Amino acid sequence: MMKASSIFIFLFLFTITTSISHSDDPSISSVCIIGGGMGGASVAHFLRRYSTTQIRLFDKNHLVGGRMATVSIGGDTFEAGASILHPKNYYAKNYTEKYLNQSIGGNNEEDDDVLGIWDGERFVFKSFRTDWKVPILRKIVRFVNSLRLFFRYGFSLFRMFDFVEDTVNKFLKYYEGFETRPVFGTVEEMLKWSGLFNLTTRPLEEELVDAGLSPLLIQELVTVITRINYGQSVLMSGLAGAVSLAGSGGGLWAVKGGNWQMAATLINSSDVLLHLKEEVESISNLGHSYELNTTEGKSYTCEVTVVATPLDELNIQFHPEISIPERKLQHTYTTFIRGLLNPAYFGLDSVADIPKLVGTIETPNVPFSCISVLKKYSEKDMTYKMFSRQPMAEELLDKIFSVRNETIKINWAAYPQYHAPETFAPFILDGQHLYYVNAFENAASTMETSAVAAENIARLIISRFATEKSRDLSNLRSFGHDAPEMHVDL
């Protein structure tokens, strides 16, 4: 999911409490995974923890990471795709601390970002800016900004917090151990078990109206958040919208050097046969195995195949054909600019008056979703990140920016277009052993949801093979060398 500044997606999943001994391994001979993003890397990680199978992973790019990637501009490296993690993203947290040896902590400076809500003509809300370095003074400014938010939106803010907290509490069920958390064969089962399914059947706006939020809060602050996090309006389905709102808090973090390193380190530590720059063109069911043909003119045979990349804009040929609901992806056009914003575009006199994060509401007068300052070099030299639903024309960029020294544009097929009621592709695409991690994305799309869907897919593979071979899964255990540290009860 694309994110910006301090308003970003959360979602949190916890690691597993039990594992598979060698004697209980269902003896899957080989697994092929298509896609080296968070989902594919996590499937490899959990399969390696739960079995001794041979794992091949294919990615059409020259680097793993999927929608996690970085860009270099002005000599600095910035997140270009999925950017920010929530403090309760426990899979990502564990990957980062254990395999990348990085400590996790939020960026306190993000909490002082000046938020402005732009309607195309004026800022309908703008928080106070402070350049003070004294902590107590910064706290005072944050408190004053909180009061200003309360004066504008009233007790609806607390109702919004309650709505998010209720969603979070339901999601906590996914932290439970194997004793109480089953393996899910479908996305619908997974959501109904946690009590989250109904949120996918109604638009976010309807859910928030029923929760008692004011029209002003929904039109302004809530819309700013959903436009930044998903590039969509409050008409998006309720669960994805709730996930977006839950990511607007503090303590957000990212992996130093790039979030893509999580995928890389999981793959490196999972004894995977990695095939980079090798795109899978077709998958054929041979009865007891699958044949994968790639752009390199090679064929591979695997007992299990896992698709861990969105099928919506891919041209993989399936034999026999599979059937999944039609789904369009929301493209986020990310533009990085090293230069300086034009205050006149915003009706202001000075660049210093422009908020560090400019969010926008739903109006045809606004050509972008948000603009944020990534790094300030001087009063006349900064690096910005802009999200938009359409490509930004050069002429328009020249109006918004008075100086552009460097510009980089990226088109991300970022996440599904959310429409309630949501329909879901199956986890099992052919009734046998062809699996689809990204079926869960119609509920919500984040780095962490990719990891939790992947963990369920790994257990689903093991459990279905165990059932076919009449194995007992009551002693499901991990024989990874770091099992004691990874598998902690909540």
N, C-alpha and C positions, 0 to 999 in steps of 0.2 A: 504494500500500500504506500502511495506517495505521502510524504508528510512535510510540514514546514514549521520552522521556529518552535514555539513552545506549545502548539496545539496539535496534538498528534494522537495516533491510535494507541490504545492499550489492548492487550488481551494476554491472559496469563494462564499457563498450563504448568502442572507440576510433574516432576519426574516419577518414575515408576517405583513401586515399593517391592516388587518381587520379580523373579527371573527364571530362565530355563537351564536346567543342568544338562550336561552332555548326554546323559542317558535318556533324557526326555526329548531330545532334539528330534523333530519329525522328519529330519533327513531330506530336506528340499535340496535337490542337486544344484540348481542354479536359478538366480533371479536377475532379470534385466530391468534397470531403472532408466526411464527417459526423462531427463531434466536434472540439472545440477544446482537448482536453487535451494531454498530452505526446506521445501517439501521433499525433494529427491534426496538431499543429503541426510535429512532426518530419518527417512525410510532406511537408508543404508546403515545409519548409526544404530537404529533400534533392531534391525534384522541381525546385525552383527552381535548385538548384545543378547539376542534371543535364540540365535542359531549359528551353525557353522557353514552355512551355504556359501557357494561362490556367488559374488555380486559383481555385475558389470553395470557401469553407469555411463550413459551417453549424453553429451551436450553439444549442441550445434555451434556454440561459441568457443573462443579460444581460452576463456576463463570460466570457472564455475561462479555461481552466485545468483543466476537468474535475474530477478528484479531487484537484487541488491548489487549496487555498483557505485563506483566513485568517478569523479571527474576532476581534472586538474585545470585550474585557471589562476593566472597571476602567480604561479609558483606554489599555490596551495592546493590541497586535496580536500574535496567536499563530497558528501553523500549525494549521489545523483538519483537514486531510486528510493527504496524503502529506507527511511532515515533514522527514525527515533523509536526507542524501546521504552516500555513502561517499567517501573521498578518491580512490578509483579509478573513480568514476563520471565517465568522461572526456567523454562527450557533455555531461552536465549541467555539468561543470566548464568546458568550452569555451564553452557557451552563456552561462554566467554571467560568465566573464572577458571574453569578446570583445564580447558584445552588451549586457551590463549593467554592464560596467566595474567589476566587483567582484572583489577578490582572494579566494582560497579559503583557508580555514584552519579547523582543527577548534577546538571549544570546549574548552579545557583544563579548565575548571571541571567539565564533564560527567564527566571521569574521576574526580572526587572524590565523585560521587553515592553516597549510602549506599543499598545494595541490601538489601532485606529480602524473604525468601520466606515468604509467608503461606499457611497451610494451612486457614484458616477458624477456627482456635482459637488458634494461636500462630505466632510466627516461628521456622521451623525453621532459618533461617540469617539472620544480619544482620551486615553489615560495620560496621567502626568508623566513626564520624562524626568529622569534624574541621572546626572553624571557623578553624583557623590560616591565616594569610595568608603565612607564611614558606614559600617554595618547598621548602626542604630538609625541613621538617617534614611538609609535605603528601606529599612523595615517600616519606617513612618510613611514613606511614599507608597509602599505596597499597601499599607493599611488604608491610606486615603483613597487609593485607586479602588480598593474593595468597597469602600463606602460609596464611591461614585457609581459603581456597578449596581449596588443595592438600591440607591436612590433612583436609578433609571428603571431597573427591572423588578424591584421589590421582592416579595417572598416567593415569586416564581423561581428565583434562583435556587432556593432551598428545595422546592418541589422537583426541580431538575436533578439536584443532587440525590434526592430520594429515589427518583426513577433510575438513575444510573446505579445506585447502590443495590437496588433490588435486582437489577440485571447481573451485577457482579456476584451477588450472593448465590444466584442460581448457577452461575458459571463455576463457582467454587466446587460444585459436585464433581467436576472433571478432575479434581485433585485426589479424589478418593482412590484407595488401593484396589487391587484386583478382587479382593473379597467382596466388595460392594459395587464396583464399577465393571459392568459387563463389556464384552467386545461387541461393537456395533456393526451390523451388516449394512445399514443405510444411514444417510444423513438425517432423515426424518426421525429414526429411532434415537439417534444421538441427541438431537435437539429436544425431543419429547421427554426423554429421560431426565434431562436437566431442567425442564420447565421453560425452555427458551423458544420452543417451536412457534407459539402463538405470535411472537414478535415478528416472525417472518411473514405473517399473513396480512399485516396491516401496515400502512405507511407510517413513518416516524411522526409526521405531523398529527395524525389522528391519535397516536399513543400519547403524545405530549399534551394535546388538548384534554384528553381524558385524565391525564395526570395533574391538570390544573395549571399548566403553564400559560402565561399571557401571550397574546398574539405578537406583542412587541418583542418579547424575548425570542420567540420562535423565528420571527422575521429577521431579526438582527443577529444576535450572538449565536444562536443555534445554527442558523444558515451559514454564518462565517465558518464555523467548525466543520460542517459537512462539506462545504465547498473546498476547504483546504485539504481535508483528509481523504475525501472520495470524489471530489470534483462534481458533486451532485447536490440536489436540493433536498429540502425536508420531505419531499414526496418519495424519497427512497424508503426501502423497507425498514421496519422498526429495529431489528436486531443490529444490522450494520450501522444504523444511525446511532443506536445506543453505544455501540463500540466506539464510534467516532467521538461522542460526547465524553465517554469515560477517559479518553486520551487527552483531555484538555487540562489535566492537572500538572502538578510539579514532580520533580524527581526523575524527569525523563533523561535518557542516556543513549549513547551509541558506542559501538566498538571503535576503539582508537585505531585509525588506519583503514577503517571501512567495515561495514557490517557483512560484506561478502566473505570475510575471513571465517565467519562461523561455518558457512557451507564448506569452505576449503578444509578447515581443520577436522570437521566431521568425516569428510570423505577420506582424508589422509589417515585418520585413525581407525577406519573401518575396513582396511584390507580390501579395497575396491579396485577392480580393473577399470581404469578410467579411459574413456574414449572422447577426447576433445575434438572440436571441429569435425564431428561425425554425426550427421543428422539422420535420424531414422525415417525412412520413406514409407515403409510398409510393415505391418504386423500380421502374420498369418497363423491361424490356429491349426496345428497339425494333429490335434486330438489329445495327446498327452504332453505337448510342449508347444512352444511358439517360435516361429522363425521371423527374425528381424532382419530386414534388408536396409542398408544405409547408403548414403551418398558417396561413400568410398568404394562402392561396388562389392561390399562384403556382406556375408550372411552370418547370423549368430542364432543358436538354438538355446532357448531358456525354458525351464519348467514353469516359471512364473514371470509375468511381465507387469511392471508398475509404471503407469503414465503419471508423471509428477510435473506436468506443465499444462497450462490451459489448452484445450483442444480447439477452442473457438476460432482461432486464426491460423491453425496448422493444417497442413495438407497430408497428414499421415493416412495411408490407405489401409483399411482393416479388411481382412478376409477371414470369415464372412464379415459383412458390415455390422457396425454397432449402431445403437439408437440412443441419443441423448437429447434432452430438451435444447431448443435453440437458445443461444445466449449471446448477447453482444457485450463486448468489452468497452469500458470507459477509457478512452485514451487521455492521458495527461501529458500536455506539452510543457516540458520543463526547459526554461531559458535561464542561463547563467550570464550575468553581465558584470564585467569589471568596468566601473565608470562612476556616474553620478546621476541620481534622479533629478528630474526637472520640477522644481517646486511650483512653477506656473501651471503645470498640468493639473495639479491638485488645488489650485487657487490659493497657494501659499507664497510667502515672500522669501523663505529661507529653507534650505535643505534640512536644517536642524529642526524645523517644525514638522517634518514628515515622520510619522511613527516608524519604528524599526520593523513592525509587522503591520502591513496594510491588508486587512481582510475585506471582503466585499459581500454584498447582498445580491439576491436574485433580481437583476434588472438588465435590460438590453443595452443600457448605457455603459456597462463595464465590460471590457474585453478580456479581463484576466480574473482569476480566482483569488490570488494573493501575491504580494511581493514582500520579501523579507531580506533584511541585511544579514549576510553570512559573516562578513568580516569588514571592519572599518580600519583602513590604513591611515587615513587622515580625513579632515573635514571635506576634502574634495576628491577622495579616492576610496571607493568601497566595492565590495563584491556582493551582488544581489542574486537572489533566486526567485524566479517567477513561475507560477503555475497558471495554465490556461486550458480551456477546453478545445481551442482551435490554435493552429500555428500562429505565432506572432509575426505579422508582416514587418519588414524593415522600416517602412514609413511610420508605422505606429510606434515602434520602439524608439525612433528618433524623436517622437513627440513626448514620450514618457520619460526619456533620458536626455539630459543635456550633454552628457559625455558618455561615449561607449568606446572603450579601448580594446575590449575583447568580448566576444559573444559566442556562446555555445548553445546549441539547441538539441534537445533529445525528445523523441516521441516514444512514450511508454504506453504499451497496452497494459494498463496498470491493474485494473480490477473489473469485476462485472458491473454492468449497469443494473442497479437494484430496482426491482419493481415488485410490489406486493400484490397478490400473494406469490411468494417465491416457489419455483419448482426446482427439483434437485436431480442431477444426474446420479446414477447409482455408483456406489463404491466399487461394485463388481460389474464390469461392463458386459461380460458374456456368460455369466452364470458359472464360470469355471475359475481360471486363475489369471484373469486380466483385470487389473485394479486401477482405480482413478483417484488419486489424492485430491485433486482440485475440485472434486464434486462439492467439497465443503465450502468453497469460496462463495457460493450463493447465499450462505448465511452471513459470513463476514470474511474479509480478506486482510490478513496481516501476516507478518513473519511468524508470530506465535501460533496463530490458527493453523498455518501450514505445518508447524511442528506437531501440534496435537493431532491433526488429521493423519499425519504420517505415522505417529505412534500407534494410532488405532489400526491403520492399514497393516502395519507390521504384525500386530497381535492377531488381526483378522486372518492374515496369511497363515501364521503358525497354527491358529486354532482350527482353521478349515482343513489343513493338512493333517492335524492331529485327529480330527473327527474322521477323516477318510481312512486313517490308519488305526482308528480305535485307540488313540493315545489318551492318557489322562493328563489334563492341563491343571490339575489341582496344585501341582508343584512347580508352576511356571516361575522360573528363576533366571537371573542373568549370570553368565559366567565370565563377564568382562572383568578385566583386572581392577577396574575402579568401581565395581558394583557397590561396595559399602558406602562410598561417598556420594554416588549418584542417586541411589534409591533411598530417599528419606521420606518418612511419613509426614504428611502435613499436620 
